[in-house]
Amino acid sequence: MKQTHLRAASLALSLIACLLVGATLYANWLERRYVHVLVPAEFSQKYLGSALQRAAFDQPDLLPVYGSSEWYIQKPYQDPYRAVNIFRGEPTGFAVFPIGYGDTTDLLILQRLAAVGPKLRGKKVVISLSPTWFFERLQEPHRAYAGNFSRLHAGAVVFSTDLSFDLKQSIARRMLEYRETLAKDTLLRFAVEQLANGSPFSRVLYYLALPLGQVQNLILRLQDHWEMMAYLSKRPDLTPETTDSTEGLDWPALFAAAERETRQHTNNNSYGFDNDDWNQGLKWRATAERRMMSDTRFRREMQLAREWTDFELLLRTLHELGAKPLVLSMPIGGTYYDYLNVSQQARDDYYAKIRQLSSAYGAQVRDFADHDRDNAFVLNARGHLLPKGWVYYNQALDNFYHGRPLQ
């Protein structure tokens, strides 16, 4: 009788395992089938999950780009020049796959990429930076970090077997500074605390928790697949499509059109900022900021910003996972910072540090320092891109994908 029950239990477990494997394979197939048509889509599972991101890395004609709100929040006149629209239809042989949301900074980007894991090896990926992350605040606000936090991504870092212990320990110490995001996951919190502690006993406890964490990660990945299937089931309007167009892009014509469009919307101030943004508060804030800013303060705040730590941790993660990254940074908006009494020499410290860190980990970099005083590049003092800035970004993306010099 006992043997009969054991056989029945074994059969039931085998059946469940087969169903899970089959469902996962089906989900993977669906995600790869629809990933191209979901390039411009904006929905939470795209950036809080990893299934669709992993599918994007499987496609040789998609270039994943990780950044923040500049990839989604736009004014109507910017929209035709955004990378997701310029490369739609793959006019030069590829499309851009953006993964970003407001207040997504380096520590969160790191976690998203760790969840992609070994699929990154040998793959090109783009990291988009906003300079103000590195000199306007000590670190990302807790509410902003929590709003973009994903248990799946955090667990992928903490319970990874592809990253070195030292790197995971450094990441865990930064994650503990946002302890509230770990409060509802006892196992994840325990593992982060043991990683961060660094004592021999804590290290033993971490490795004892590691198998349980990997099981939890597996469950979260299955849930991620389920959420993607649920999303696709609610979108009967989506039609899988592939494009083989290689008609090319007329860069001089794009630059000329973007220049005209930009000038029409930035003509009420001396800094090349968007007219509406200037009228809705920026011109009053500029006067207040001018009284407070100086080279000394700029350099001090840049030195204290935790974002430099997070950026280096991100570069280390990409290096250990074998990715081929390009770091894109918007220019600072030098004409405005001249007004704020922040000199070109002080601003050059930012560009030099971005280059130095990127080079140390084998990342290519395009920081647009040569456009520091270009009044037709950034939308306002906090970042985002004007049409002309987008065209410069798009040209860099095209050159990077095709292995051409970036400048």
BATORDO-303430 format. One record per residue (C-alpha): x, y, z; residue in one letter; residue number from 1. Coordinates in steps of 0.5 Angstrom, whole numbers, m for minus. Layout:
! residues N
x, y, z, code, pos
X, Y, Z, A, NUM .
...
This chain:
! residues 407
x, y, z, code, pos
0, 0, 0, M, 1 .
6, 5, 2, K, 2 .
9, 3, m5, Q, 3 .
3, 5, m8, T, 4 .
2, 12, m5, H, 5 .
9, 13, m6, L, 6 .
8, 12, m14, R, 7 .
2, 16, m14, A, 8 .
6, 22, m11, A, 9 .
12, 21, m15, S, 10 .
7, 21, m21, L, 11 .
3, 27, m19, A, 12 .
10, 31, m17, L, 13 .
13, 29, m24, S, 14 .
6, 31, m28, L, 15 .
7, 38, m24, I, 16 .
14, 39, m26, A, 17 .
12, 37, m33, C, 18 .
7, 42, m33, L, 19 .
11, 48, m30, L, 20 .
17, 46, m35, V, 21 .
11, 46, m41, G, 22 .
8, 53, m39, A, 23 .
15, 56, m38, T, 24 .
17, 54, m45, L, 25 .
10, 56, m48, Y, 26 .
11, 63, m44, A, 27 .
18, 64, m47, N, 28 .
16, 62, m54, W, 29 .
10, 68, m53, L, 30 .
15, 73, m50, E, 31 .
20, 72, m56, R, 32 .
14, 72, m61, R, 33 .
11, 79, m58, Y, 34 .
18, 82, m56, V, 35 .
19, 86, m62, H, 36 .
12, 89, m62, V, 37 .
12, 91, m55, L, 38 .
18, 95, m56, V, 39 .
14, 102, m55, P, 40 .
10, 99, m50, A, 41 .
9, 102, m43, E, 42 .
7, 97, m37, F, 43 .
10, 95, m30, S, 44 .
12, 88, m32, Q, 45 .
16, 90, m37, K, 46 .
21, 94, m32, Y, 47 .
19, 90, m26, L, 48 .
20, 83, m29, G, 49 .
25, 80, m33, S, 50 .
22, 75, m37, A, 51 .
21, 80, m43, L, 52 .
28, 84, m42, Q, 53 .
31, 77, m43, R, 54 .
27, 76, m49, A, 55 .
30, 82, m52, A, 56 .
37, 80, m51, F, 57 .
35, 74, m55, D, 58 .
34, 78, m61, Q, 59 .
40, 80, m65, P, 60 .
36, 86, m68, D, 61 .
34, 89, m61, L, 62 .
39, 94, m57, L, 63 .
37, 94, m50, P, 64 .
37, 101, m47, V, 65 .
37, 102, m39, Y, 66 .
35, 109, m36, G, 67 .
30, 113, m33, S, 68 .
24, 117, m35, S, 69 .
28, 120, m41, E, 70 .
26, 114, m45, W, 71 .
18, 115, m44, Y, 72 .
16, 122, m41, I, 73 .
16, 126, m47, Q, 74 .
13, 133, m50, K, 75 .
9, 132, m56, P, 76 .
14, 135, m61, Y, 77 .
20, 131, m58, Q, 78 .
16, 124, m60, D, 79 .
18, 123, m67, P, 80 .
26, 124, m65, Y, 81 .
25, 119, m59, R, 82 .
30, 113, m61, A, 83 .
24, 108, m60, V, 84 .
21, 112, m66, N, 85 .
27, 113, m70, I, 86 .
29, 106, m70, F, 87 .
22, 103, m71, R, 88 .
22, 99, m77, G, 89 .
29, 98, m76, E, 90 .
31, 103, m82, P, 91 .
39, 101, m80, T, 92 .
38, 94, m78, G, 93 .
36, 94, m71, F, 94 .
31, 97, m66, A, 95 .
32, 100, m59, V, 96 .
29, 96, m53, F, 97 .
28, 101, m48, P, 98 .
27, 99, m40, I, 99 .
26, 105, m36, G, 100 .
22, 109, m31, Y, 101 .
22, 115, m27, G, 102 .
27, 115, m22, D, 103 .
31, 109, m24, T, 104 .
38, 110, m22, T, 105 .
44, 106, m22, D, 106 .
43, 101, m16, L, 107 .
36, 99, m19, L, 108 .
39, 99, m26, I, 109 .
44, 94, m23, L, 110 .
39, 90, m20, Q, 111 .
35, 89, m27, R, 112 .
41, 87, m31, L, 113 .
43, 82, m25, A, 114 .
36, 79, m27, A, 115 .
38, 78, m34, V, 116 .
44, 74, m31, G, 117 .
48, 70, m36, P, 118 .
44, 72, m42, K, 119 .
48, 78, m42, L, 120 .
55, 75, m44, R, 121 .
58, 78, m50, G, 122 .
51, 82, m51, K, 123 .
51, 90, m52, K, 124 .
47, 94, m48, V, 125 .
46, 101, m47, V, 126 .
46, 105, m40, I, 127 .
43, 112, m40, S, 128 .
45, 117, m35, L, 129 .
43, 124, m32, S, 130 .
48, 128, m30, P, 131 .
44, 131, m24, T, 132 .
44, 124, m20, W, 133 .
51, 125, m19, F, 134 .
51, 132, m16, F, 135 .
44, 134, m14, E, 136 .
43, 130, m8, R, 137 .
47, 125, m3, L, 138 .
43, 119, m6, Q, 139 .
36, 117, m9, E, 140 .
30, 119, m5, P, 141 .
27, 113, m1, H, 142 .
20, 113, m4, R, 143 .
23, 114, m11, A, 144 .
27, 107, m10, Y, 145 .
22, 104, m7, A, 146 .
17, 106, m12, G, 147 .
22, 102, m17, N, 148 .
24, 96, m13, F, 149 .
23, 89, m15, S, 150 .
23, 83, m11, R, 151 .
25, 79, m17, L, 152 .
31, 83, m19, H, 153 .
33, 84, m12, A, 154 .
33, 77, m11, G, 155 .
37, 76, m17, A, 156 .
43, 80, m15, V, 157 .
43, 77, m7, V, 158 .
42, 70, m9, F, 159 .
46, 70, m16, S, 160 .
52, 65, m17, T, 161 .
54, 69, m23, D, 162 .
57, 75, m19, L, 163 .
63, 75, m14, S, 164 .
61, 75, m6, F, 165 .
65, 81, m6, D, 166 .
61, 85, m11, L, 167 .
54, 82, m8, K, 168 .
57, 84, m1, Q, 169 .
58, 91, m3, S, 170 .
51, 91, m7, I, 171 .
48, 89, m1, A, 172 .
51, 94, 4, R, 173 .
48, 99, m1, R, 174 .
41, 96, m1, M, 175 .
41, 96, 7, L, 176 .
40, 103, 6, E, 177 .
33, 102, 3, Y, 178 .
32, 97, 9, R, 179 .
24, 99, 8, E, 180 .
24, 95, 1, T, 181 .
26, 89, 5, L, 182 .
21, 89, 10, A, 183 .
16, 84, 7, K, 184 .
21, 79, 5, D, 185 .
24, 75, 11, T, 186 .
29, 71, 7, L, 187 .
31, 77, 2, L, 188 .
32, 81, 8, R, 189 .
36, 76, 12, F, 190 .
41, 74, 6, A, 191 .
42, 82, 5, V, 192 .
44, 83, 12, E, 193 .
48, 77, 12, Q, 194 .
52, 79, 6, L, 195 .
53, 86, 9, A, 196 .
55, 84, 15, N, 197 .
62, 80, 13, G, 198 .
63, 76, 19, S, 199 .
65, 69, 18, P, 200 .
59, 66, 21, F, 201 .
55, 71, 17, S, 202 .
58, 68, 11, R, 203 .
56, 61, 13, V, 204 .
49, 63, 14, L, 205 .
48, 67, 8, Y, 206 .
51, 60, 4, Y, 207 .
46, 56, 8, L, 208 .
40, 61, 6, A, 209 .
43, 61, m2, L, 210 .
39, 55, m4, P, 211 .
32, 57, m1, L, 212 .
33, 64, m4, G, 213 .
34, 61, m11, Q, 214 .
28, 57, m10, V, 215 .
24, 63, m8, Q, 216 .
27, 66, m15, N, 217 .
25, 61, m19, L, 218 .
18, 62, m16, I, 219 .
18, 69, m18, L, 220 .
21, 68, m25, R, 221 .
15, 63, m26, L, 222 .
10, 69, m23, Q, 223 .
14, 74, m28, D, 224 .
12, 69, m34, H, 225 .
5, 68, m31, W, 226 .
4, 76, m31, E, 227 .
7, 77, m38, M, 228 .
2, 71, m41, M, 229 .
m4, 75, m37, A, 230 .
m2, 82, m40, Y, 231 .
m1, 79, m47, L, 232 .
m8, 75, m46, S, 233 .
m11, 82, m45, K, 234 .
m8, 85, m51, R, 235 .
m12, 82, m57, P, 236 .
m10, 88, m61, D, 237 .
m2, 86, m61, L, 238 .
0, 82, m68, T, 239 .
7, 79, m68, P, 240 .
11, 82, m73, E, 241 .
19, 82, m75, T, 242 .
22, 88, m80, T, 243 .
28, 87, m85, D, 244 .
28, 94, m87, S, 245 .
35, 97, m88, T, 246 .
33, 103, m92, E, 247 .
38, 107, m87, G, 248 .
37, 114, m84, L, 249 .
38, 121, m87, D, 250 .
42, 124, m81, W, 251 .
43, 131, m84, P, 252 .
36, 132, m85, A, 253 .
34, 129, m78, L, 254 .
39, 134, m75, F, 255 .
36, 140, m79, A, 256 .
29, 138, m78, A, 257 .
31, 137, m70, A, 258 .
34, 144, m70, E, 259 .
28, 147, m73, R, 260 .
23, 144, m68, E, 261 .
28, 145, m62, T, 262 .
28, 153, m64, R, 263 .
21, 153, m64, Q, 264 .
20, 151, m57, H, 265 .
26, 154, m53, T, 266 .
26, 161, m56, N, 267 .
24, 165, m49, N, 268 .
30, 164, m45, N, 269 .
38, 164, m46, S, 270 .
39, 157, m44, Y, 271 .
36, 153, m49, G, 272 .
31, 150, m44, F, 273 .
23, 148, m46, D, 274 .
19, 154, m46, N, 275 .
14, 151, m42, D, 276 .
18, 149, m37, D, 277 .
22, 156, m36, W, 278 .
15, 159, m35, N, 279 .
13, 154, m30, Q, 280 .
18, 155, m25, G, 281 .
25, 154, m28, L, 282 .
26, 162, m29, K, 283 .
24, 163, m21, W, 284 .
28, 157, m19, R, 285 .
34, 159, m23, A, 286 .
35, 166, m19, T, 287 .
35, 162, m12, A, 288 .
40, 157, m15, E, 289 .
45, 162, m17, R, 290 .
45, 165, m10, R, 291 .
47, 158, m7, M, 292 .
51, 155, m12, M, 293 .
59, 155, m13, S, 294 .
65, 151, m16, D, 295 .
66, 149, m9, T, 296 .
59, 147, m7, R, 297 .
58, 143, m14, F, 298 .
65, 139, m13, R, 299 .
63, 138, m6, R, 300 .
56, 135, m7, E, 301 .
59, 131, m13, M, 302 .
64, 128, m8, Q, 303 .
59, 126, m3, L, 304 .
54, 123, m8, A, 305 .
53, 116, m7, R, 306 .
51, 115, m14, E, 307 .
58, 114, m16, W, 308 .
58, 108, m12, T, 309 .
52, 105, m15, D, 310 .
55, 107, m22, F, 311 .
61, 103, m20, E, 312 .
57, 97, m18, L, 313 .
53, 97, m24, L, 314 .
60, 97, m28, L, 315 .
63, 92, m24, R, 316 .
56, 88, m25, T, 317 .
56, 88, m33, L, 318 .
64, 87, m33, H, 319 .
63, 80, m29, E, 320 .
57, 78, m33, L, 321 .
61, 79, m39, G, 322 .
57, 85, m42, A, 323 .
59, 90, m48, K, 324 .
56, 96, m45, P, 325 .
56, 103, m48, L, 326 .
55, 109, m42, V, 327 .
51, 115, m45, L, 328 .
51, 121, m41, S, 329 .
47, 128, m43, M, 330 .
51, 134, m42, P, 331 .
50, 138, m36, I, 332 .
47, 144, m40, G, 333 .
53, 149, m39, G, 334 .
50, 155, m41, T, 335 .
45, 155, m35, Y, 336 .
51, 152, m30, Y, 337 .
55, 158, m32, D, 338 .
50, 163, m30, Y, 339 .
50, 159, m23, L, 340 .
57, 160, m22, N, 341 .
59, 153, m24, V, 342 .
65, 153, m28, S, 343 .
67, 149, m34, Q, 344 .
73, 146, m30, Q, 345 .
68, 144, m25, A, 346 .
63, 141, m30, R, 347 .
69, 138, m33, D, 348 .
71, 134, m27, D, 349 .
64, 130, m28, Y, 350 .
66, 128, m35, Y, 351 .
73, 126, m33, A, 352 .
70, 121, m27, K, 353 .
65, 118, m32, I, 354 .
70, 117, m37, R, 355 .
75, 114, m32, Q, 356 .
70, 109, m29, L, 357 .
67, 107, m35, S, 358 .
74, 106, m38, S, 359 .
76, 102, m32, A, 360 .
71, 97, m33, Y, 361 .
72, 96, m41, G, 362 .
65, 100, m42, A, 363 .
65, 105, m48, Q, 364 .
63, 112, m46, V, 365 .
59, 118, m50, R, 366 .
59, 123, m45, D, 367 .
57, 129, m50, F, 368 .
62, 134, m46, A, 369 .
63, 137, m53, D, 370 .
56, 139, m53, H, 371 .
56, 142, m46, D, 372 .
54, 149, m48, R, 373 .
50, 147, m53, D, 374 .
43, 150, m52, N, 375 .
39, 145, m57, A, 376 .
41, 139, m53, F, 377 .
37, 138, m46, V, 378 .
30, 140, m44, L, 379 .
31, 143, m38, N, 380 .
36, 144, m32, A, 381 .
34, 137, m29, R, 382 .
35, 133, m36, G, 383 .
31, 130, m41, H, 384 .
33, 131, m49, L, 385 .
30, 136, m54, L, 386 .
29, 134, m61, P, 387 .
37, 135, m63, K, 388 .
39, 132, m57, G, 389 .
35, 126, m59, W, 390 .
38, 125, m66, V, 391 .
45, 126, m63, Y, 392 .
43, 120, m58, Y, 393 .
40, 116, m64, N, 394 .
47, 117, m68, Q, 395 .
51, 114, m62, A, 396 .
46, 108, m61, L, 397 .
47, 107, m69, D, 398 .
54, 107, m69, N, 399 .
55, 103, m62, F, 400 .
50, 97, m65, Y, 401 .
54, 97, m72, H, 402 .
61, 97, m68, G, 403 .
63, 104, m71, R, 404 .
67, 110, m68, P, 405 .
62, 113, m63, L, 406 .
64, 120, m65, Q, 407 .
